[in-house]
Amino acid sequence: MRAKILIVSILTILMAACNKDQFTTKPQLTFESFSTDIVPAPGQLEITLKYTDKEGDIQDTIYVERRSVNCNTDTLRAFYPLPSNVPEVKNAEGKIVISYSHAPDFTFPDIGEPTCGTAADTCIYRFALSDKAGNTSDTISSPPLIIIKR
């Protein structure tokens, strides 16, 4: 009888842990993909992220930082604008697509040149998302990406 109670208790705990709610007050952010692993010149880069937020009140911008792996320089620190029509709904989830251009193009922000004096730069992007209540997601990092000099 004790063994059955113990087994049922363990199974109940495991099922509760597996059904953990993915929506939290603090926004959650995960890296999904790059449109390419090597950005030629001219070229374009799209970064896709996934977010969840319990209250659905994410801010109008996302923090973006690009770090060069080759020479420890921060080549970009900016707040990238999010669409203004993101609905505020409970248990919100969606994708954020960030676009950069590596050519003279005024449609998207310029990705910038390699800063280490080389023909190519290996970079890692970092992101953080805040909501209107002041909660900020954990900072996430992307896999390495190569940007070719123009």
SEMI-864405 format. One record per residue (C-alpha): x, y, z. Coordinates in pm, 1 decimal, decimal comma. Example, Ala and Ser with C-alpha at 12.3 -4.5 7.8 and 13.67 -1.06 7.14 Angstrom:
// SEMI-864405
> 1230,0	-450,0	780,0
> 1367,0	-106,0	714,0
END
This chain:
// SEMI-864405
> 0,0	0,0	0,0
> 282,3	241,7	86,0
> 455,9	162,2	-241,9
> 140,2	246,7	-438,8
> 100,8	579,7	-255,6
> 467,2	660,0	-317,6
> 439,9	575,4	-689,5
> 119,9	780,1	-729,2
> 282,6	1074,5	-547,6
> 591,8	1062,5	-767,9
> 382,9	1039,4	-1085,9
> 168,8	1335,2	-973,9
> 478,4	1547,3	-909,0
> 630,7	1452,6	-1245,6
> 309,1	1535,9	-1432,8
> 284,5	1871,5	-1257,6
> 646,3	1949,6	-1347,4
> 591,6	1855,0	-1712,4
> 285,8	2080,9	-1739,3
> 471,1	2384,3	-1604,9
> 312,4	2702,4	-1735,2
> 530,6	2861,5	-2004,0
> 374,7	3202,3	-1943,0
> 540,4	3402,4	-1667,0
> 515,8	3763,4	-1550,7
> 874,0	3815,8	-1668,2
> 883,0	3796,1	-2051,5
> 1053,2	3485,2	-2188,1
> 1266,9	3512,0	-2499,7
> 1424,0	3235,0	-2711,2
> 1639,2	3247,8	-3022,9
> 1477,3	3080,4	-3323,7
> 1696,2	3143,0	-3631,1
> 1909,5	3358,2	-3857,6
> 1806,5	3392,1	-4222,6
> 2170,0	3311,8	-4306,8
> 2485,9	3216,7	-4114,8
> 2707,3	3435,2	-4335,7
> 2598,3	3788,9	-4426,8
> 2759,7	3896,2	-4755,7
> 2800,8	4254,1	-4870,9
> 2551,8	4353,8	-4998,9
> 2307,8	4139,2	-4809,1
> 2036,1	4128,3	-4550,4
> 1995,7	3954,9	-4215,4
> 1672,0	3855,3	-4047,6
> 1681,1	3735,4	-3687,7
> 1376,1	3549,0	-3557,4
> 1304,3	3530,2	-3184,4
> 1011,2	3379,4	-2995,2
> 856,1	3546,6	-2690,8
> 595,1	3466,1	-2427,5
> 450,2	3698,8	-2163,8
> 174,7	3626,6	-1913,0
> 27,7	3978,8	-1918,5
> 96,9	4043,1	-2287,9
> 232,6	4390,7	-2219,8
> 568,9	4382,5	-2397,4
> 733,9	4718,3	-2466,8
> 770,9	4886,9	-2803,0
> 1142,3	4801,9	-2838,7
> 1382,6	4513,5	-2784,7
> 1743,6	4554,9	-2668,7
> 1995,7	4429,0	-2926,9
> 2370,1	4399,1	-2873,2
> 2624,6	4265,0	-3121,6
> 2962,0	4152,7	-2993,4
> 3259,1	4062,0	-3204,6
> 3415,8	3730,7	-3109,2
> 3749,9	3820,5	-3271,8
> 3837,1	4140,8	-3086,4
> 3606,1	4190,6	-2787,0
> 3442,3	4504,9	-2916,3
> 3079,4	4599,9	-2887,8
> 2991,7	4697,8	-3240,6
> 2622,8	4758,0	-3178,2
> 2405,2	4845,1	-2879,9
> 2058,8	4961,5	-2971,2
> 1689,1	4933,9	-2907,6
> 1517,4	4787,8	-3212,2
> 1156,7	4905,1	-3262,8
> 877,8	4647,0	-3244,2
> 555,8	4680,3	-3443,3
> 311,7	4915,0	-3273,5
> 14,5	4686,0	-3338,2
> 116,6	4401,5	-3102,6
> -207,3	4318,5	-2919,0
> -207,0	4319,3	-2538,7
> -360,2	3982,0	-2455,4
> -310,7	3749,3	-2161,0
> -69,9	3459,5	-2219,3
> 76,3	3629,3	-2526,3
> 320,9	3450,4	-2747,6
> 464,1	3536,5	-3082,6
> 765,7	3590,1	-3298,9
> 983,8	3896,3	-3330,1
> 1168,9	3943,4	-3659,5
> 1462,2	4184,7	-3654,4
> 1596,3	4291,6	-3995,0
> 1930,2	4449,3	-4081,9
> 2077,2	4552,4	-4415,1
> 2442,2	4517,6	-4513,4
> 2420,1	4763,1	-4802,4
> 2317,2	5123,4	-4857,1
> 1947,4	5065,6	-4787,2
> 1714,5	5286,9	-4586,8
> 1449,9	5018,7	-4538,4
> 1633,8	4846,4	-4251,2
> 1905,1	4962,7	-4009,0
> 2265,0	4911,6	-4126,3
> 2431,7	4601,5	-3980,6
> 2767,7	4781,1	-3972,2
> 3113,9	4685,5	-4083,6
> 3351,4	4436,1	-3923,7
> 3551,0	4625,6	-3660,9
> 3851,1	4401,1	-3611,0
> 4038,6	4508,1	-3923,7
> 3962,8	4180,0	-4098,9
> 3763,8	4086,3	-4408,2
> 3503,1	3913,4	-4193,1
> 3380,3	3935,7	-3836,4
> 3232,6	3654,8	-3629,7
> 2966,1	3803,4	-3405,4
> 2722,5	3696,5	-3138,6
> 2397,6	3882,3	-3085,2
> 2236,6	3929,5	-2743,5
> 1875,5	4027,0	-2679,3
> 1652,3	4132,9	-2389,5
> 1282,0	4218,1	-2388,4
> 1099,6	4433,8	-2131,7
> 733,5	4477,8	-2055,1
> 538,3	4783,3	-1943,9
> 545,4	4671,4	-1578,8
> 927,1	4690,2	-1579,8
> 992,7	4315,0	-1599,6
> 1284,6	4223,3	-1823,5
> 1355,0	3885,9	-1979,9
> 1681,0	3704,5	-1928,1
> 1941,7	3814,2	-2182,9
> 1973,3	3547,7	-2451,1
> 2255,8	3493,7	-2699,0
> 2254,4	3379,2	-3058,4
> 2490,2	3130,4	-3218,7
> 2788,4	3284,2	-3402,6
> 2728,8	3470,7	-3727,8
> 2982,0	3587,6	-3988,1
> 2959,2	3935,5	-4143,4
> 3169,1	3995,0	-4457,9
> 3332,8	4336,6	-4502,6
> 3201,6	4557,8	-4786,8
END
